[in-house]
Amino acid sequence: MCELDELNTAKDFRRFWKAKSVQVVLFVGDYKGKNVDLCRESPDFSSIIGLADVRLDLDDEISNEDRRYYSALAIMASKIAYENEARVKKIVNDKWKMEHIGFYNCSNGLQKCNERYAKWPKEIEEDKQNGHTFAYYKIRELLREKLKKNKNVRFMVTGHSLGGALAVLFPAILAFHKEFELLERLDGVYTFGQPRVGDDNFCRFMEDLGVNRYFRFVYANDIVPIVPFDNSDFGFKHFGNCYHFNSFYNGQVVKEVHNKNYVSKKLALAHLNAVFELVRSLALPYLYGRKYKEGLLLMKVRLFGLIFPGASTHCPQDYVNLTRLASRNFFYSLNYNYTEVEIDD
């Protein structure tokens, strides 16, 4: 049963909207008064992230031999991770023509675990009694199974925002557990708008794993990659290269973004960039086609960006665009060579 059968009045809709703080649903009925059932687990139920960027298909102009392919695939995978299981399965199987392997609802961090798990043991007992699934152990188990069946299979890890931080932590824990066979099959870690994850020691540890398989994409003045702050109070750092793209989707390789701690003196440029993005959103569909048309919800986000620059640039929309519209030559210049993993005891 769905939580709501009918929405007949604006009052009913407002009541429904207030009850849903994370996800919203787009429903369409004809003008004769036909209602559409709403259900959070429906394959047609979209998150607010999905409503901001309604594109579901992979770009048919980017083949799997194109150097942009894995980055473009990674951001689309990161984007649909916000959706429910049925919707993810439908997109992967029907839109992408790929095999959907699994979707897991995992426990929310170590703060809810028993203290004996706090030191990341290499193996962990499955908590069947409480129904807890721990993401790292579940994914590692699945990878062991799949990679054992096919010696030629490789895998990549990806995520947007905090999902990018989790994507970075996954190979870090694999290395901590000396899972070298899995690390050797890791094709790359792709993150989009990822916050800082650790301190200097963590950064050195990750660089030893081979930073040429780590691709950290940052768009314009996205605010999330500059938090937590890189200063004496917080001590958080980024490692490896940053692949930074401006509002024209021109990329460059840098060590850190120009405004790494959100300095107020540099916010004037961010405000100007927000104005440009608003104008650009109207021009993109005329320049590149209707698949780059931005809807009303995203336009409102762009307007909010005029007041708080950096927030609107965090949306997956621009990260999808940069993987499709950025120069092919830039992606061909990236280092995709594999390195052998060596970790000291």
NUKE-261953 format. One record per residue (C-alpha): x, y, z; residue number from 1; residue in one letter. Coordinates in steps of 0.2 Angstrom, whole numbers. Example, Ala and Ser with C-alpha at 12.3 -4.5 7.8 and 13.67 -1.06 7.14 Angstrom:
2
{{62, -22, 39}, 1, a}
{{68, -5, 36}, 2, s}
//
This chain:
345
{{0, 0, 0}, 1, m}
{{6, 18, -4}, 2, c}
{{6, 31, 10}, 3, e}
{{-6, 42, 0}, 4, l}
{{-20, 37, -11}, 5, d}
{{-27, 53, -17}, 6, e}
{{-22, 71, -18}, 7, l}
{{-38, 81, -22}, 8, n}
{{-34, 98, -15}, 9, t}
{{-20, 110, -13}, 10, a}
{{-22, 109, 6}, 11, k}
{{-20, 90, 5}, 12, d}
{{-4, 92, -6}, 13, f}
{{3, 105, 7}, 14, r}
{{0, 93, 21}, 15, r}
{{9, 79, 11}, 16, f}
{{23, 90, 7}, 17, w}
{{27, 94, 25}, 18, k}
{{27, 76, 30}, 19, a}
{{41, 72, 17}, 20, k}
{{57, 81, 22}, 21, s}
{{69, 71, 11}, 22, v}
{{61, 65, -5}, 23, q}
{{48, 72, -16}, 24, v}
{{38, 64, -30}, 25, v}
{{33, 71, -46}, 26, l}
{{15, 65, -51}, 27, f}
{{6, 69, -67}, 28, v}
{{-13, 67, -70}, 29, g}
{{-24, 72, -84}, 30, d}
{{-36, 87, -83}, 31, y}
{{-51, 75, -80}, 32, k}
{{-46, 73, -62}, 33, g}
{{-36, 56, -63}, 34, k}
{{-25, 53, -48}, 35, n}
{{-9, 44, -48}, 36, v}
{{-4, 33, -33}, 37, d}
{{11, 38, -24}, 38, l}
{{23, 26, -16}, 39, c}
{{41, 29, -10}, 40, r}
{{46, 12, -16}, 41, e}
{{39, 14, -34}, 42, s}
{{51, 14, -48}, 43, p}
{{43, 30, -54}, 44, d}
{{46, 39, -37}, 45, f}
{{61, 51, -39}, 46, s}
{{71, 60, -25}, 47, s}
{{73, 78, -26}, 48, i}
{{91, 76, -33}, 49, i}
{{82, 66, -47}, 50, g}
{{70, 80, -50}, 51, l}
{{83, 93, -51}, 52, a}
{{92, 83, -65}, 53, d}
{{79, 72, -74}, 54, v}
{{92, 64, -86}, 55, r}
{{93, 45, -84}, 56, l}
{{101, 39, -100}, 57, d}
{{120, 38, -102}, 58, l}
{{126, 49, -116}, 59, d}
{{125, 39, -132}, 60, d}
{{139, 50, -139}, 61, e}
{{152, 44, -127}, 62, i}
{{157, 26, -131}, 63, s}
{{166, 14, -119}, 64, n}
{{182, 18, -129}, 65, e}
{{181, 36, -125}, 66, d}
{{192, 42, -111}, 67, r}
{{177, 52, -104}, 68, r}
{{166, 36, -102}, 69, y}
{{171, 30, -85}, 70, y}
{{169, 48, -78}, 71, s}
{{152, 50, -86}, 72, a}
{{147, 33, -80}, 73, l}
{{153, 37, -62}, 74, a}
{{143, 53, -60}, 75, i}
{{127, 45, -67}, 76, m}
{{129, 30, -54}, 77, a}
{{133, 43, -40}, 78, s}
{{117, 53, -45}, 79, k}
{{105, 38, -45}, 80, i}
{{112, 32, -29}, 81, a}
{{100, 44, -21}, 82, y}
{{85, 35, -28}, 83, e}
{{76, 20, -21}, 84, n}
{{80, 2, -25}, 85, e}
{{66, -1, -38}, 86, a}
{{71, 15, -47}, 87, r}
{{89, 11, -47}, 88, v}
{{86, -6, -54}, 89, k}
{{74, 0, -68}, 90, k}
{{87, 13, -73}, 91, i}
{{102, 1, -73}, 92, v}
{{93, -13, -82}, 93, n}
{{81, -4, -94}, 94, d}
{{90, 13, -97}, 95, k}
{{108, 8, -97}, 96, w}
{{106, -10, -102}, 97, k}
{{117, -16, -89}, 98, m}
{{115, -29, -75}, 99, e}
{{109, -23, -58}, 100, h}
{{118, -33, -45}, 101, i}
{{112, -27, -28}, 102, g}
{{105, -12, -18}, 103, f}
{{108, -12, 1}, 104, y}
{{101, -2, 16}, 105, n}
{{116, -1, 28}, 106, c}
{{118, 4, 46}, 107, s}
{{122, 22, 49}, 108, n}
{{140, 22, 54}, 109, g}
{{150, 15, 68}, 110, l}
{{142, 26, 81}, 111, q}
{{127, 14, 81}, 112, k}
{{139, -1, 82}, 113, c}
{{145, -11, 97}, 114, n}
{{162, -5, 104}, 115, e}
{{171, -20, 98}, 116, r}
{{168, -15, 80}, 117, y}
{{176, 2, 83}, 118, a}
{{194, -3, 77}, 119, k}
{{188, -10, 60}, 120, w}
{{191, -28, 62}, 121, p}
{{195, -37, 46}, 122, k}
{{181, -49, 48}, 123, e}
{{164, -46, 57}, 124, i}
{{149, -56, 62}, 125, e}
{{133, -53, 52}, 126, e}
{{120, -45, 64}, 127, d}
{{105, -55, 58}, 128, k}
{{96, -52, 74}, 129, q}
{{95, -34, 72}, 130, n}
{{95, -34, 53}, 131, g}
{{111, -23, 52}, 132, h}
{{121, -23, 36}, 133, t}
{{138, -15, 36}, 134, f}
{{142, -7, 19}, 135, a}
{{161, -10, 19}, 136, y}
{{159, -29, 23}, 137, y}
{{144, -32, 12}, 138, k}
{{153, -24, -3}, 139, i}
{{169, -32, 0}, 140, r}
{{160, -49, 1}, 141, e}
{{151, -46, -15}, 142, l}
{{167, -41, -24}, 143, l}
{{177, -56, -18}, 144, r}
{{163, -67, -25}, 145, e}
{{162, -58, -42}, 146, k}
{{180, -56, -45}, 147, l}
{{184, -74, -40}, 148, k}
{{172, -80, -54}, 149, k}
{{180, -69, -68}, 150, n}
{{199, -65, -67}, 151, k}
{{197, -51, -80}, 152, n}
{{184, -41, -71}, 153, v}
{{189, -24, -63}, 154, r}
{{178, -12, -52}, 155, f}
{{178, 6, -48}, 156, m}
{{171, 16, -33}, 157, v}
{{162, 32, -35}, 158, t}
{{151, 44, -25}, 159, g}
{{144, 62, -25}, 160, h}
{{146, 74, -10}, 161, s}
{{148, 63, 6}, 162, l}
{{146, 48, -5}, 163, g}
{{163, 53, -12}, 164, g}
{{170, 53, 5}, 165, a}
{{164, 35, 8}, 166, l}
{{171, 31, -9}, 167, a}
{{188, 36, -3}, 168, v}
{{187, 27, 13}, 169, l}
{{183, 11, 5}, 170, f}
{{200, 7, -3}, 171, p}
{{208, 15, 13}, 172, a}
{{200, 1, 24}, 173, i}
{{204, -12, 10}, 174, l}
{{223, -7, 12}, 175, a}
{{221, -7, 31}, 176, f}
{{215, -25, 30}, 177, h}
{{229, -29, 17}, 178, k}
{{216, -34, 4}, 179, e}
{{229, -33, -10}, 180, f}
{{220, -44, -22}, 181, e}
{{205, -33, -22}, 182, l}
{{215, -17, -23}, 183, l}
{{224, -23, -38}, 184, e}
{{207, -25, -47}, 185, r}
{{202, -7, -42}, 186, l}
{{200, 2, -59}, 187, d}
{{198, 19, -50}, 188, g}
{{190, 30, -37}, 189, v}
{{179, 44, -45}, 190, y}
{{172, 57, -33}, 191, t}
{{162, 73, -37}, 192, f}
{{161, 87, -25}, 193, g}
{{169, 77, -11}, 194, q}
{{173, 85, 6}, 195, p}
{{190, 83, 14}, 196, r}
{{192, 66, 23}, 197, v}
{{207, 65, 34}, 198, g}
{{223, 73, 40}, 199, d}
{{241, 73, 34}, 200, d}
{{244, 55, 40}, 201, n}
{{229, 49, 30}, 202, f}
{{234, 58, 15}, 203, c}
{{251, 51, 15}, 204, r}
{{243, 33, 17}, 205, f}
{{232, 36, 2}, 206, m}
{{246, 43, -9}, 207, e}
{{255, 26, -6}, 208, d}
{{240, 17, -13}, 209, l}
{{243, 25, -30}, 210, g}
{{235, 42, -33}, 211, v}
{{235, 40, -52}, 212, n}
{{219, 30, -49}, 213, r}
{{210, 43, -39}, 214, y}
{{200, 56, -49}, 215, f}
{{193, 70, -38}, 216, r}
{{182, 81, -48}, 217, f}
{{177, 99, -42}, 218, v}
{{165, 110, -51}, 219, y}
{{168, 129, -50}, 220, a}
{{166, 136, -32}, 221, n}
{{157, 121, -25}, 222, d}
{{157, 123, -6}, 223, i}
{{158, 105, -1}, 224, v}
{{175, 101, -6}, 225, p}
{{182, 115, 5}, 226, i}
{{175, 108, 21}, 227, v}
{{180, 103, 34}, 228, p}
{{193, 117, 34}, 229, f}
{{211, 115, 30}, 230, d}
{{218, 125, 45}, 231, n}
{{226, 123, 62}, 232, s}
{{209, 121, 70}, 233, d}
{{203, 106, 59}, 234, f}
{{218, 100, 51}, 235, g}
{{209, 91, 36}, 236, f}
{{218, 89, 20}, 237, k}
{{215, 84, 2}, 238, h}
{{227, 72, -7}, 239, f}
{{232, 69, -25}, 240, g}
{{226, 80, -39}, 241, n}
{{210, 90, -41}, 242, c}
{{202, 90, -58}, 243, y}
{{194, 107, -57}, 244, h}
{{182, 114, -70}, 245, f}
{{176, 132, -72}, 246, n}
{{158, 137, -77}, 247, s}
{{163, 135, -95}, 248, f}
{{167, 117, -91}, 249, y}
{{185, 120, -95}, 250, n}
{{196, 108, -84}, 251, g}
{{213, 110, -76}, 252, q}
{{223, 99, -64}, 253, v}
{{227, 108, -48}, 254, v}
{{232, 103, -30}, 255, k}
{{219, 113, -22}, 256, e}
{{205, 125, -27}, 257, v}
{{209, 144, -26}, 258, h}
{{197, 147, -12}, 259, n}
{{201, 132, -1}, 260, k}
{{194, 139, 15}, 261, n}
{{179, 150, 8}, 262, y}
{{188, 167, 11}, 263, v}
{{176, 181, 10}, 264, s}
{{187, 192, 0}, 265, k}
{{185, 180, -15}, 266, k}
{{166, 178, -14}, 267, l}
{{163, 193, -26}, 268, a}
{{169, 181, -40}, 269, l}
{{158, 167, -34}, 270, a}
{{142, 179, -35}, 271, h}
{{147, 184, -53}, 272, l}
{{149, 166, -57}, 273, n}
{{131, 162, -50}, 274, a}
{{124, 176, -61}, 275, v}
{{133, 168, -76}, 276, f}
{{126, 151, -72}, 277, e}
{{109, 157, -72}, 278, l}
{{111, 165, -89}, 279, v}
{{120, 149, -96}, 280, r}
{{106, 138, -90}, 281, s}
{{95, 146, -103}, 282, l}
{{108, 145, -117}, 283, a}
{{113, 127, -115}, 284, l}
{{98, 118, -123}, 285, p}
{{100, 130, -138}, 286, y}
{{119, 126, -139}, 287, l}
{{119, 107, -135}, 288, y}
{{101, 101, -136}, 289, g}
{{86, 98, -126}, 290, r}
{{94, 86, -114}, 291, k}
{{103, 100, -106}, 292, y}
{{87, 110, -102}, 293, k}
{{86, 114, -84}, 294, e}
{{69, 113, -75}, 295, g}
{{60, 124, -63}, 296, l}
{{67, 116, -48}, 297, l}
{{85, 118, -53}, 298, l}
{{82, 136, -59}, 299, m}
{{76, 140, -41}, 300, k}
{{92, 132, -35}, 301, v}
{{102, 144, -47}, 302, r}
{{92, 159, -40}, 303, l}
{{97, 153, -22}, 304, f}
{{115, 153, -28}, 305, g}
{{114, 171, -31}, 306, l}
{{113, 173, -12}, 307, i}
{{123, 159, -6}, 308, f}
{{136, 155, -20}, 309, p}
{{144, 138, -18}, 310, g}
{{128, 129, -14}, 311, a}
{{120, 128, -31}, 312, s}
{{136, 123, -39}, 313, t}
{{136, 107, -28}, 314, h}
{{121, 99, -38}, 315, c}
{{125, 84, -49}, 316, p}
{{119, 93, -64}, 317, q}
{{135, 102, -67}, 318, d}
{{145, 87, -64}, 319, y}
{{136, 77, -77}, 320, v}
{{138, 92, -89}, 321, n}
{{157, 93, -86}, 322, l}
{{159, 74, -90}, 323, t}
{{150, 77, -106}, 324, r}
{{154, 94, -112}, 325, l}
{{172, 96, -106}, 326, a}
{{186, 94, -119}, 327, s}
{{191, 76, -124}, 328, r}
{{209, 82, -124}, 329, n}
{{208, 86, -106}, 330, f}
{{202, 68, -101}, 331, f}
{{215, 61, -113}, 332, y}
{{228, 70, -103}, 333, s}
{{223, 61, -87}, 334, l}
{{234, 48, -80}, 335, n}
{{225, 31, -81}, 336, y}
{{240, 20, -79}, 337, n}
{{239, 7, -65}, 338, y}
{{251, 6, -51}, 339, t}
{{256, -10, -41}, 340, e}
{{250, -8, -23}, 341, v}
{{263, -9, -10}, 342, e}
{{259, -6, 8}, 343, i}
{{272, -7, 22}, 344, d}
{{268, -18, 37}, 345, d}
//
